[in-house]
Amino acid sequence: MATMKQLTFDERHHQLTNVNVWTADSQWLVYDVRPSGASFTSLTIERVHVLTGETEVLYQAKDGAYVGVVTVSPDLPARYVCIHGPEHPDSNWKYDFHHRRGVIVQNGHAENLDACDITPPFTPGALRGGSHVHVFSPDGSRISFTYNDHVMHEYDIAEDLRNVGIALPLHAVCPPKQHSREYDGSHFCVLVSKTTASPIPGSDEINRAYEEGWVGHQGYQKTDGSHQRWALAFIGDTLSSSSEKVAEVFIVDLPERLKDYALPGVAPLEGTETTLPAPPRGVEQRRLTFTDKRRFPGLVSQPRHWLRVSPDGRSIAFLMKDDCGVVQLWTISPNGGEPKQISQSHYDIQSAFSWHPDGKMVAFICDNSVMLCDIDSGELKRITARNEHAPCGDAVVFSPDGQYVAWMNDVNGFRQLFTAVVN
């Protein structure tokens, strides 16, 4: 067993995001202090030093706003990005899926990541709603997020659907600000997934895109030998031929040049009063898994997990039940093909997961323990003792140097942060 170390001890909940919670030097873990459950009421984002236990407040919200779901850039000096709720919330504009934004925090100052423009004509590069779970690309240049649209929600339009987007350092976006809730953003933001409210049963159409992950540290190699530098994998909800919801793995290949993201595709980047913002020219969405005929079709929704891709870009990992109904780790190539079952556990995997930096193993919760799973053999190695209650399933994250894994346990009614050395 690895030596387990508790890092936090105060009577608050300490919440890790599922990825990018370590600073690049593997010295600090970032977290917020949301209560467990769905309540988004953290006033601060913070960090703790994994050797000394020293804690620092990185940013404190004010004017009735809350912050949370913090991640950190893969470079130094560290940049922190998190969800920021609205200041001065009222009955018409309070925290919700479509009323939140990303902010980049440095030196205690928060700068809006995504601009907001909810008054037509809309502004290319601005969003019209709320962004969520912001994750830097492996080189730190881009940020992915999930998105919900205020305009569609406000008018109860059927296309009020979750999508995947990215923030790009193309230029700042400054809408005209004809509404008190509109604001500027430092990045040019676009949606890259394509959804429809009524997917054709048995087709590759989806009505929800979510839980995305960057593909490889440098992208991936296509079957023709060419190199795809930028891509995101995500979960998409399809309808089977019998109209049952089936969650499948999708990928979007993305343009390499920043300027190409400003080029509209088949519909306006900024959307219209009755349609969502649309992907830029050159974005190609493909379905990778076809599991609707399996005994237990689709990726599992519990535990909640995000698609995570091996550093070399060859393997997209996800959770799906085997034919015995046990939740296992699976992978599939960005080029498609048959999914490969990695784990052969008798017990369900109970958490989100992360890849070791060398790409040889994955960490997750299984059988109420933190486990390491060898990708080649599927062998599981228990690094914490089995307990009556499982560790929290929200996050199990390797450090960038591969020496530590971090997770959360509930201790005396409060969620605390823990690490263990990976032997």
matplotlib code that plots the C-alpha trace (Angstrom):
import matplotlib.pyplot as plt

x = [0.0, 1.1, 1.5, -1.6, -1.4, -4.2, -3.6, -6.6, -8.2, -10.5, -14.3, -15.1, -15.6, -12.6, -13.5, -11.2, -12.0, -11.5, -8.4, -5.7, -5.7, -1.9, 0.4, 3.1, 5.7, 3.6, 3.8, 0.3, -3.3, -6.1, -9.6, -12.8, -14.9, -18.3, -20.5, -20.9, -23.8, -25.1, -24.8, -22.6, -21.8, -18.0, -16.7, -13.0, -10.7, -7.6, -4.5, -2.6, 1.1, 1.4, 4.6, 4.0, 0.2, 0.4, -2.8, -3.4, -6.6, -6.1, -9.3, -12.3, -15.6, -17.7, -21.0, -23.0, -21.1, -19.7, -16.7, -15.6, -14.5, -11.0, -8.3, -4.7, -2.6, 0.2, 2.9, 4.5, 3.7, 0.4, -2.9, -6.1, -9.4, -12.7, -16.5, -17.7, -21.3, -23.1, -22.4, -25.5, -27.7, -31.5, -34.6, -34.0, -30.3, -28.9, -26.4, -27.6, -26.2, -26.8, -25.8, -22.1, -18.8, -15.1, -12.5, -8.7, -7.2, -3.6, -2.3, -5.7, -7.3, -10.0, -10.4, -13.4, -12.5, -15.7, -17.6, -21.4, -23.7, -27.4, -28.9, -29.2, -27.4, -25.0, -21.2, -18.9, -16.5, -18.9, -21.1, -24.8, -24.9, -22.9, -19.6, -18.5, -15.6, -12.8, -9.7, -6.5, -5.1, -1.9, 0.2, -1.8, -2.8, -6.5, -9.3, -12.2, -15.6, -19.2, -21.9, -25.6, -27.3, -29.3, -31.1, -32.5, -33.4, -35.1, -37.5, -38.0, -36.7, -36.2, -32.5, -31.6, -28.9, -25.6, -22.6, -18.8, -16.8, -13.3, -11.7, -8.9, -6.2, -7.2, -8.2, -10.4, -14.1, -16.0, -19.7, -21.7, -23.2, -26.9, -27.9, -26.6, -25.5, -23.3, -19.5, -16.2, -13.9, -10.2, -10.7, -12.5, -15.0, -16.8, -18.9, -17.3, -20.0, -23.2, -26.4, -30.1, -33.2, -34.6, -32.0, -33.1, -33.3, -30.4, -28.4, -25.2, -27.1, -26.9, -28.9, -26.2, -22.4, -20.5, -17.6, -14.9, -11.2, -8.2, -6.8, -3.1, -0.4, 0.2, -3.0, -3.1, -2.1, -4.8, -5.0, -3.5, -0.4, -1.2, -1.1, -4.2, -2.8, -6.0, -9.0, -11.5, -13.3, -16.6, -19.7, -22.7, -26.3, -27.7, -31.1, -31.0, -33.2, -35.8, -35.5, -33.6, -30.9, -27.4, -24.3, -21.5, -17.9, -17.5, -14.5, -14.2, -11.1, -10.3, -8.5, -4.8, -4.6, -6.1, -7.5, -9.6, -11.8, -13.2, -14.5, -18.2, -19.2, -22.6, -24.3, -23.3, -20.6, -22.7, -26.0, -29.4, -32.4, -33.7, -30.5, -27.5, -24.0, -22.5, -19.0, -16.4, -15.4, -13.3, -14.6, -15.4, -17.5, -17.4, -19.0, -16.5, -18.5, -21.6, -22.8, -26.6, -26.7, -24.6, -26.3, -25.6, -25.4, -23.7, -21.2, -22.3, -23.7, -22.8, -20.1, -19.9, -16.7, -15.0, -13.3, -9.6, -7.0, -3.6, -0.7, 0.3, -3.3, -3.8, -6.4, -9.6, -10.6, -14.2, -16.4, -18.9, -20.5, -19.2, -21.7, -22.0, -23.1, -19.8, -18.5, -15.1, -12.5, -12.5, -10.5, -11.0, -8.7, -9.5, -9.7, -12.6, -12.7, -13.8, -13.6, -11.0, -11.9, -9.0, -10.0, -11.5, -12.6, -15.3, -16.3, -17.6, -15.2, -16.6, -15.1, -13.7, -10.1, -6.9, -3.9, -0.4, 1.9, 3.8, 0.5, 1.0, -1.7, -4.9, -6.0, -9.6, -11.7, -12.7, -13.8, -13.8, -10.0, -7.8, -6.5, -3.9, -4.8, -2.1, -3.2, -1.5, -2.5, -5.6, -4.1, -5.3, -3.1, -4.7, -2.8, -5.1, -6.8, -10.4, -12.8, -16.4, -17.1, -15.5, -13.4, -15.2, -15.7, -15.4, -11.7, -8.6, -5.8, -2.1, 0.5, 2.3, 5.6, 3.7, 4.8, 1.5, -2.2, -4.8, -8.4, -11.0, -12.3, -15.1, -13.8, -16.1, -18.7, -16.3, -14.6, -10.8, -7.9, -5.5, -2.5, -0.4, 3.0, 2.8, 5.4]
y = [0.0, 3.5, 6.0, 8.2, 11.8, 14.1, 17.6, 19.6, 19.5, 22.5, 22.1, 22.9, 20.9, 20.8, 20.1, 19.0, 19.2, 16.0, 17.2, 19.8, 20.4, 20.3, 23.1, 22.3, 21.8, 19.2, 21.2, 22.6, 21.3, 23.7, 23.4, 25.3, 25.0, 24.1, 22.0, 18.5, 18.1, 20.5, 23.7, 26.2, 28.5, 28.6, 32.2, 31.3, 29.2, 28.1, 25.9, 23.7, 22.8, 19.0, 18.9, 21.6, 21.8, 25.6, 27.0, 30.1, 31.9, 32.5, 34.6, 35.6, 36.5, 39.5, 41.2, 38.0, 36.0, 32.5, 30.7, 27.1, 24.2, 25.5, 24.1, 25.3, 25.8, 23.3, 26.0, 28.4, 31.0, 29.3, 30.6, 29.5, 29.2, 28.7, 29.2, 32.6, 33.2, 36.6, 39.5, 41.2, 38.2, 38.8, 36.8, 37.5, 36.7, 34.3, 31.4, 28.8, 26.7, 29.6, 32.3, 31.7, 32.5, 31.5, 33.7, 33.4, 34.3, 35.6, 37.5, 37.6, 39.3, 37.6, 38.5, 37.3, 34.5, 34.5, 37.6, 37.6, 39.2, 38.3, 41.1, 40.6, 41.1, 38.8, 39.1, 36.5, 35.2, 36.1, 33.5, 34.0, 32.0, 30.0, 28.2, 25.4, 23.1, 25.1, 23.0, 24.2, 22.3, 20.4, 23.2, 25.9, 27.8, 26.9, 26.2, 23.8, 24.1, 23.0, 25.5, 26.3, 29.1, 31.9, 33.0, 29.5, 29.1, 32.5, 31.9, 28.2, 27.1, 23.4, 23.9, 24.7, 22.0, 21.5, 21.8, 21.8, 24.9, 26.3, 29.7, 30.8, 33.5, 35.1, 38.5, 40.0, 40.2, 43.4, 43.3, 46.6, 45.8, 46.7, 44.7, 45.1, 41.5, 41.7, 41.9, 41.7, 38.6, 38.0, 35.1, 34.4, 31.6, 29.2, 26.1, 23.1, 20.4, 20.1, 19.1, 18.9, 18.8, 15.8, 13.3, 10.9, 7.4, 5.2, 8.2, 9.9, 13.0, 14.0, 16.3, 16.8, 17.1, 17.0, 15.7, 16.6, 15.9, 17.2, 14.5, 13.9, 16.3, 16.9, 15.6, 12.2, 10.4, 9.6, 6.3, 7.9, 8.8, 12.6, 14.4, 16.0, 18.6, 19.7, 17.6, 17.1, 13.9, 14.2, 12.2, 12.6, 11.4, 9.6, 7.9, 4.2, 2.8, 2.1, 5.8, 4.9, 7.4, 5.9, 7.9, 7.4, 8.6, 11.4, 13.4, 16.8, 17.6, 21.2, 23.8, 24.3, 28.1, 30.4, 32.7, 29.9, 29.8, 33.2, 31.7, 30.7, 27.2, 26.4, 28.7, 31.9, 31.5, 33.7, 32.0, 33.7, 34.4, 30.9, 28.9, 28.2, 29.4, 27.1, 25.6, 27.3, 26.2, 23.1, 21.5, 17.9, 15.9, 12.1, 9.3, 6.7, 4.1, 2.2, 0.4, 0.3, -3.4, -4.4, -6.0, -2.8, -0.1, 3.3, 4.9, 5.0, 8.2, 7.0, 7.5, 10.8, 10.8, 12.8, 11.4, 11.4, 10.6, 9.1, 11.6, 10.1, 10.6, 7.0, 6.0, 7.7, 6.2, 5.9, 3.9, 1.3, -1.8, -5.2, -8.0, -8.9, -5.3, -4.3, -0.8, -1.2, 1.0, 0.9, 2.7, 3.5, 5.0, 8.5, 6.8, 4.6, 0.8, -1.6, -0.5, -2.3, -3.4, -2.6, -3.5, -7.0, -6.1, -7.9, -4.6, -1.4, 1.4, 4.1, 7.4, 9.7, 8.8, 10.2, 9.0, 8.8, 11.2, 8.2, 6.8, 3.4, 3.4, 5.1, 5.9, 5.6, 4.3, 0.7, -1.6, 1.4, 1.9, 4.1, 1.8, 1.9, 0.1, -1.1, -0.2, -3.1, -5.9, -4.5, -5.5, -3.4, -2.4, -1.2, 1.8, 2.6, 0.1, -0.9, 1.1, 0.7, 3.9, 4.6, 7.8, 10.5, 9.6, 13.2, 13.2, 11.0, 12.9, 12.1, 14.9, 16.1, 14.5, 11.2, 10.8, 11.5, 10.8, 13.1, 12.4, 13.3, 11.5, 12.5, 12.9, 13.6, 15.1, 17.2, 16.5, 16.6, 16.3, 13.3, 12.3, 9.1, 8.5, 6.3, 3.5]
z = [0.0, -0.7, 2.2, 2.3, 3.4, 4.4, 3.2, 4.5, 8.0, 8.5, 8.8, 5.2, 2.1, -0.3, -3.9, -6.6, -10.3, -12.3, -14.2, -14.2, -10.4, -10.0, -10.7, -13.3, -10.7, -8.9, -5.7, -5.3, -5.5, -6.4, -5.1, -4.2, -1.0, -2.3, -0.1, -1.5, -3.8, -6.3, -4.3, -6.1, -3.1, -2.8, -2.2, -2.8, -5.0, -3.1, -3.2, -0.8, -0.8, -0.9, 1.2, 3.8, 4.0, 3.5, 2.0, 0.0, -1.2, -5.0, -5.5, -3.5, -5.1, -4.1, -4.7, -4.2, -6.8, -6.2, -7.8, -8.3, -10.5, -10.7, -12.9, -13.6, -16.6, -17.5, -17.4, -15.0, -13.7, -13.1, -14.6, -12.9, -14.6, -12.9, -13.1, -11.9, -11.1, -11.6, -9.4, -7.8, -8.6, -8.7, -9.6, -13.3, -13.4, -10.9, -11.0, -13.5, -16.3, -18.7, -16.3, -15.5, -17.1, -17.1, -15.5, -15.6, -12.3, -11.8, -8.8, -7.2, -10.2, -12.3, -16.0, -18.0, -20.4, -22.5, -23.6, -23.3, -25.9, -25.5, -27.6, -31.4, -33.6, -31.7, -31.8, -33.3, -30.6, -27.8, -26.0, -25.2, -22.0, -19.5, -19.8, -17.4, -16.5, -18.2, -19.1, -20.6, -23.5, -22.8, -24.2, -22.3, -25.4, -25.6, -23.1, -23.6, -21.8, -21.9, -22.6, -22.2, -24.1, -22.4, -25.6, -26.3, -22.6, -22.3, -25.2, -24.3, -27.7, -28.2, -29.1, -25.4, -25.6, -23.9, -26.2, -26.2, -27.0, -26.9, -26.0, -28.2, -27.9, -31.2, -29.8, -27.1, -27.8, -26.8, -27.6, -27.8, -24.3, -24.8, -21.8, -18.2, -18.1, -21.2, -20.8, -22.6, -22.7, -23.2, -25.6, -28.9, -28.1, -30.4, -30.1, -31.8, -31.3, -33.4, -31.7, -32.6, -30.4, -32.2, -33.4, -36.0, -34.2, -35.3, -36.7, -35.6, -34.5, -30.9, -28.6, -26.0, -26.1, -22.9, -20.7, -23.3, -23.2, -25.3, -27.6, -26.9, -26.0, -29.7, -31.2, -33.0, -36.1, -38.7, -40.5, -43.7, -41.7, -41.5, -38.2, -36.7, -34.3, -32.5, -31.5, -28.7, -27.7, -25.9, -25.0, -27.3, -26.5, -29.5, -30.0, -30.9, -33.6, -30.9, -29.7, -26.5, -25.3, -25.8, -24.8, -27.3, -27.9, -30.5, -31.7, -33.4, -35.5, -35.2, -37.4, -36.7, -37.5, -35.0, -37.6, -39.1, -36.1, -37.1, -40.3, -40.2, -41.3, -42.6, -40.1, -38.2, -35.5, -33.2, -33.8, -34.4, -32.3, -33.0, -33.5, -31.4, -32.2, -34.9, -35.3, -37.5, -41.0, -41.0, -37.8, -38.4, -35.9, -36.0, -34.0, -32.8, -30.8, -31.8, -28.7, -29.1, -29.8, -26.7, -23.7, -21.8, -24.4, -24.0, -21.7, -18.1, -16.5, -13.1, -12.0, -13.8, -15.8, -18.5, -21.6, -21.0, -23.7, -23.4, -23.8, -27.1, -28.4, -29.4, -26.8, -25.7, -22.3, -21.0, -18.7, -19.9, -18.5, -19.7, -20.6, -16.9, -16.0, -14.3, -15.0, -16.6, -18.3, -22.1, -24.8, -28.4, -31.1, -32.3, -35.7, -34.5, -34.6, -31.9, -28.3, -26.2, -22.6, -20.3, -16.8, -15.9, -12.4, -10.5, -9.0, -10.6, -11.2, -9.0, -10.1, -12.8, -13.8, -15.0, -17.1, -15.7, -17.6, -19.1, -20.5, -19.0, -16.3, -15.2, -11.6, -10.3, -7.4, -7.4, -4.6, -2.2, -2.8, -5.0, -7.7, -10.4, -13.7, -16.0, -19.6, -21.3, -18.9, -17.2, -13.8, -10.9, -8.0, -4.8, -3.3, -0.4, 1.9, 1.3, 3.5, 4.3, 2.4, -0.9, -1.5, -3.4, -7.1, -8.5, -9.1, -8.9, -10.5, -11.1, -10.6, -13.7, -12.6, -12.0, -8.4, -6.7, -7.1, -5.4, -4.4, -1.8, 1.3, 3.6, 7.1, 10.0, 7.6, 5.6, 2.3, 2.6, 0.2, 0.2, -1.8, -2.1, -3.6, -6.7, -6.2]

ax = plt.figure().add_subplot(projection="3d")
ax.plot(x, y, z, "-o")
ax.set_aspect("equal")
plt.show()
